[in-house]
């Protein structure tokens, strides 16, 4: 009888451990079920970035904006329906978030090589972000995989949780802390602005009303961003918007941060030292950026039997 009880407990424990293992993210999640998945994502991302260098920054931003709204669950990809309040129309994403067609292309190609929908849209976002950075000469990292896709979205949560370009340092620190990210993560992930562009309306107040800004830089930005109108006119977030480097941080030290939230990282506060270090040491920035991207990718993933693997990233199955 004792041996039967022991066997019963042993089986229960093994099932429990198996369940835990299944629900954890791992970098080899698709190794056996679809070994061609990751090379396919890489190929499509590289093609997209080759056609338009800016797309790399856009795909990185999609993953960031996804993770900050109820976790990394591809909720940002869901279109508006009678039951879905699409995050695409939130303040941070409306007429701004882009790259959805590239994600659609990746999903189609991956499902084709896998023979069925086994790779989640959430994982596609995470891998595409990494591959975009690599395509623009940034660091690589092992993306943890095994996320599933949400069946809901929240425009309200997107409005509340995605950091804005108008935040000061205490607000940014609080915003990141609510996602389980610390001040080093804040500075490292903000360094993603070494890539891409921003629209005029996001930095107009800075270039016309703020004082901690280089005068020549101010005039250069005002030339393409008038006091009124031209809201969607673009300016690079750093001098080399299609290259992953440390010039973003050098700009902050020279009072050339484009967004208020950028310059807030170097304004006499507790993050100044890290900005200085990153501006002088690309290797350190690259290493910390990769680690913070892995950490961000761990925000509240749906795993195991929670969520679903969407057939179409834009809608619930």
C-alpha positions as CSV (number, residue, x, y, z in Angstrom):
1,X,0.0,0.0,0.0
2,X,2.9,2.3,0.9
3,X,4.5,1.7,-2.5
4,X,1.2,2.5,-4.3
5,X,0.9,5.8,-2.4
6,X,4.4,6.7,-3.2
7,X,3.8,5.9,-6.9
8,X,0.7,8.0,-6.9
9,X,2.5,11.0,-5.3
10,X,5.4,10.5,-7.8
11,X,3.1,10.6,-10.8
12,X,1.4,13.7,-9.4
13,X,4.7,15.5,-8.9
14,X,5.9,14.6,-12.4
15,X,2.7,15.8,-14.0
16,X,3.0,19.0,-12.0
17,X,6.6,19.6,-13.1
18,X,5.7,18.8,-16.7
19,X,3.0,21.4,-16.5
20,X,5.4,24.0,-15.1
21,X,7.9,23.2,-17.9
22,X,5.3,23.6,-20.5
23,X,4.2,27.0,-19.2
24,X,7.7,28.4,-19.1
25,X,9.2,30.3,-22.0
26,X,12.3,28.8,-23.6
27,X,14.6,29.8,-26.4
28,X,14.3,26.4,-28.1
29,X,10.5,26.2,-27.9
30,X,10.0,25.7,-31.7
31,X,13.2,23.6,-32.2
32,X,11.3,20.4,-32.7
33,X,7.8,21.4,-33.7
34,X,9.0,23.8,-36.4
35,X,12.8,24.3,-36.8
36,X,12.3,26.5,-39.9
37,X,10.2,29.1,-38.0
38,X,12.9,31.4,-36.8
39,X,15.0,31.4,-40.0
40,X,11.8,32.3,-41.8
41,X,11.0,35.2,-39.5
42,X,14.6,36.5,-40.0
43,X,14.3,36.3,-43.8
44,X,11.1,38.3,-44.0
45,X,12.3,40.9,-41.5
46,X,15.6,41.3,-43.4
47,X,13.6,41.7,-46.7
48,X,11.4,44.3,-45.1
49,X,14.3,46.3,-43.6
50,X,16.2,46.1,-46.9
51,X,13.2,47.7,-48.7
52,X,12.7,50.4,-46.0
53,X,15.3,50.9,-43.2
54,X,12.8,52.6,-41.0
55,X,10.8,49.4,-40.8
56,X,13.3,48.0,-38.3
57,X,12.5,50.7,-35.7
58,X,8.7,50.2,-36.4
59,X,8.9,46.5,-35.7
60,X,10.9,47.0,-32.5
61,X,8.3,49.6,-31.4
62,X,5.4,47.2,-32.0
63,X,6.9,44.7,-29.6
64,X,7.5,47.4,-27.0
65,X,4.0,48.8,-27.2
66,X,2.6,45.3,-27.1
67,X,4.4,44.3,-23.9
68,X,3.4,47.4,-22.0
69,X,-0.3,46.7,-22.4
70,X,-1.3,43.6,-20.3
71,X,1.9,41.8,-21.3
72,X,3.5,40.5,-24.5
73,X,0.4,38.8,-26.0
74,X,0.0,40.4,-29.5
75,X,-3.0,42.4,-28.3
76,X,-1.7,45.3,-30.3
77,X,-2.3,43.4,-33.6
78,X,-6.1,43.0,-33.1
79,X,-8.3,45.1,-35.3
80,X,-11.4,46.9,-34.1
81,X,-14.6,44.8,-33.8
82,X,-17.9,45.0,-31.9
83,X,-16.1,43.2,-29.0
84,X,-12.5,44.3,-29.4
85,X,-11.4,47.8,-28.5
86,X,-8.4,47.9,-30.7
87,X,-5.1,49.3,-29.2
88,X,-4.3,50.5,-32.7
89,X,-6.5,53.5,-32.1
90,X,-4.9,54.4,-28.7
91,X,-3.1,57.7,-28.4
92,X,0.3,56.1,-28.7
93,X,-0.5,54.0,-31.7
94,X,-3.1,55.8,-33.8
95,X,-1.6,56.9,-37.1
96,X,1.8,56.0,-35.6
97,X,2.2,52.3,-35.1
98,X,3.2,50.6,-38.3
99,X,4.6,47.4,-39.7
100,X,1.4,45.3,-39.4
101,X,1.6,44.2,-43.0
102,X,5.1,42.8,-42.3
103,X,3.8,40.9,-39.3
104,X,1.0,39.5,-41.6
105,X,3.6,38.4,-44.1
106,X,5.8,36.7,-41.5
107,X,2.7,34.9,-40.1
108,X,1.8,33.6,-43.6
109,X,5.3,32.5,-44.4
110,X,5.9,30.8,-41.0
111,X,2.6,28.9,-41.1
112,X,3.5,27.8,-44.6
113,X,6.9,26.3,-43.5
114,X,5.4,24.9,-40.3
115,X,2.5,23.3,-42.1
116,X,0.0,24.7,-39.6
117,X,-0.4,27.6,-37.2
118,X,2.0,26.7,-34.4
119,X,3.9,30.0,-33.9
120,X,2.1,32.6,-32.0
121,X,1.8,36.2,-33.2
122,X,3.2,37.3,-29.8
123,X,6.4,35.3,-30.4
124,X,6.6,36.6,-34.0
125,X,6.6,40.2,-32.6
126,X,9.4,39.3,-30.1
127,X,11.6,37.6,-32.7
128,X,10.9,40.3,-35.3
129,X,12.1,42.9,-32.9
130,X,15.3,41.1,-32.3
131,X,15.9,40.5,-36.0
132,X,15.2,44.1,-36.8
133,X,17.9,45.3,-34.3
134,X,20.4,42.8,-35.8
135,X,19.5,43.9,-39.3
136,X,20.5,47.5,-38.3
137,X,23.8,46.3,-36.8
138,X,22.7,46.0,-33.3
139,X,23.1,43.2,-30.8
140,X,21.5,39.8,-30.9
141,X,20.0,37.8,-28.0
142,X,18.2,34.6,-27.4
143,X,14.5,35.3,-27.5
144,X,12.5,33.3,-25.0
145,X,9.5,31.7,-26.8
146,X,6.3,29.9,-26.1
147,X,3.9,32.8,-25.7
148,X,0.3,32.5,-26.8
149,X,-2.0,35.2,-28.2
150,X,-4.6,37.2,-26.3
151,X,-8.3,37.0,-27.2
152,X,-8.8,40.6,-26.0
153,X,-7.3,44.1,-26.4
154,X,-7.6,47.3,-24.4
155,X,-7.4,50.8,-25.8
156,X,-7.8,52.1,-22.3
157,X,-4.8,50.2,-21.0
158,X,-2.8,51.3,-24.0
159,X,-3.7,54.9,-23.2
160,X,-2.8,54.4,-19.5
161,X,0.4,52.2,-19.8
162,X,2.4,53.1,-22.8
163,X,4.9,55.8,-21.8
164,X,4.4,59.1,-23.6
165,X,7.0,61.4,-25.2
166,X,5.9,64.1,-22.7
167,X,6.8,62.3,-19.5
168,X,9.5,63.6,-17.1
169,X,11.9,61.3,-15.3
170,X,9.8,60.4,-12.2
171,X,6.9,59.5,-14.4
172,X,9.0,57.4,-16.6
173,X,10.6,55.6,-13.6
174,X,7.1,54.9,-12.2
175,X,5.8,53.7,-15.6
176,X,8.6,51.2,-16.0
177,X,8.4,50.1,-12.4
178,X,4.8,49.2,-12.9
179,X,6.0,46.7,-15.6
180,X,8.6,45.2,-13.4
181,X,11.4,47.2,-15.1
182,X,14.0,49.2,-13.2
183,X,15.9,52.4,-14.0
184,X,18.6,50.6,-15.9
185,X,16.0,49.0,-18.1
186,X,14.4,52.4,-18.6
187,X,17.6,53.9,-19.9
188,X,18.7,50.9,-22.0
189,X,15.3,50.4,-23.6
190,X,14.9,54.2,-24.3
191,X,18.1,53.6,-26.2
192,X,15.9,51.9,-28.8
193,X,15.5,55.5,-30.0
194,X,18.9,55.1,-31.6
195,X,16.6,53.9,-34.4
196,X,13.7,55.5,-36.1
197,X,11.8,58.8,-36.4
198,X,9.2,60.8,-34.4
199,X,6.3,62.9,-35.6
200,X,6.3,66.7,-35.2
201,X,3.5,66.8,-32.7
202,X,5.5,64.7,-30.3
203,X,8.4,67.1,-30.0
204,X,6.8,70.5,-30.9
205,X,6.5,71.7,-27.4
206,X,10.2,70.8,-26.7
207,X,11.6,72.7,-29.6
208,X,9.5,75.8,-29.1
209,X,9.1,76.1,-25.3
210,X,11.9,74.2,-23.5
211,X,15.2,75.7,-22.5
212,X,17.5,72.7,-22.0
213,X,18.0,72.3,-25.7
214,X,20.9,73.1,-28.0
215,X,20.0,76.3,-30.0
216,X,21.3,75.0,-33.3
217,X,19.5,71.7,-32.9
218,X,16.3,73.6,-32.0
219,X,16.5,75.7,-35.2
220,X,17.1,72.6,-37.3
221,X,14.1,70.8,-35.9
222,X,11.9,73.9,-36.2
223,X,12.6,74.1,-39.9
224,X,10.5,71.0,-40.4
225,X,8.1,71.3,-37.5
226,X,6.1,74.6,-37.6
227,X,4.3,76.0,-34.5
228,X,1.0,74.8,-36.1
229,X,0.4,72.2,-38.8
230,X,2.7,69.6,-40.1
231,X,1.9,67.3,-37.2
232,X,3.1,64.2,-39.0
233,X,6.3,65.6,-40.3
234,X,9.2,63.3,-39.3
235,X,12.5,64.0,-37.6
236,X,15.2,61.4,-36.8
237,X,15.4,60.4,-33.1
238,X,19.2,60.5,-33.4
239,X,21.6,61.5,-36.3
240,X,21.8,57.9,-37.6
241,X,18.2,56.6,-37.4
242,X,18.9,53.4,-39.4
243,X,22.0,52.3,-37.4
244,X,22.1,50.9,-33.9
245,X,24.8,53.0,-32.2
246,X,25.3,55.1,-29.1
247,X,24.8,58.5,-30.7
248,X,21.3,58.8,-29.0
249,X,23.1,59.0,-25.7
250,X,25.7,61.4,-27.0
251,X,22.9,63.7,-28.1
252,X,21.3,63.7,-24.7
253,X,24.6,64.9,-23.2
254,X,24.6,67.7,-25.8
255,X,21.0,68.7,-25.0
256,X,19.9,67.3,-28.4
257,X,17.3,64.8,-27.2
258,X,14.4,65.1,-29.6
259,X,11.6,64.1,-27.2
260,X,11.0,65.6,-23.7
261,X,11.1,62.0,-22.4
262,X,14.5,61.5,-24.1
263,X,16.1,64.5,-22.6
264,X,14.6,63.7,-19.2
265,X,17.1,60.9,-18.9
266,X,19.9,63.4,-18.8
267,X,18.6,66.4,-16.9
268,X,20.5,66.3,-13.6
269,X,18.7,63.2,-12.3
270,X,19.6,59.7,-11.2
271,X,19.9,58.3,-14.7
272,X,22.6,60.8,-15.9
273,X,25.5,58.5,-15.0
274,X,24.1,55.7,-17.1
275,X,23.6,57.9,-20.1
276,X,27.2,59.0,-19.8
277,X,28.4,55.5,-19.6
278,X,26.4,54.4,-22.6
279,X,27.5,57.4,-24.7
280,X,31.1,56.3,-24.3
281,X,30.6,52.5,-24.4
282,X,28.5,51.0,-27.2
283,X,29.4,47.5,-26.1
284,X,28.0,48.1,-22.6
285,X,24.8,49.7,-24.0
286,X,24.3,46.8,-26.5
287,X,24.7,44.2,-23.7
288,X,22.3,46.0,-21.4
289,X,19.8,46.6,-24.2
290,X,19.7,42.9,-25.0
291,X,19.3,41.9,-21.4
292,X,16.5,44.5,-20.9
293,X,14.7,43.3,-24.1
294,X,14.7,39.7,-22.7
295,X,13.4,41.1,-19.4
296,X,10.7,43.1,-21.2
297,X,9.7,40.0,-23.2
298,X,8.9,38.2,-19.8
299,X,6.1,40.6,-19.0
300,X,3.0,38.6,-18.2
301,X,3.1,36.1,-21.1
302,X,0.2,33.8,-21.8
303,X,1.5,30.3,-21.8
304,X,0.2,26.7,-21.5
305,X,-3.5,26.6,-22.1
306,X,-4.1,30.3,-21.7
307,X,-4.7,32.3,-24.8
308,X,-4.6,30.8,-28.3
309,X,-2.4,30.6,-31.4
310,X,-4.2,33.0,-33.8
311,X,-4.6,31.9,-37.4
312,X,-4.8,35.6,-38.4
313,X,-2.9,38.0,-36.2
314,X,-5.5,40.7,-36.7
315,X,-8.4,38.7,-35.2
316,X,-9.4,36.2,-32.6
317,X,-9.9,32.6,-33.9
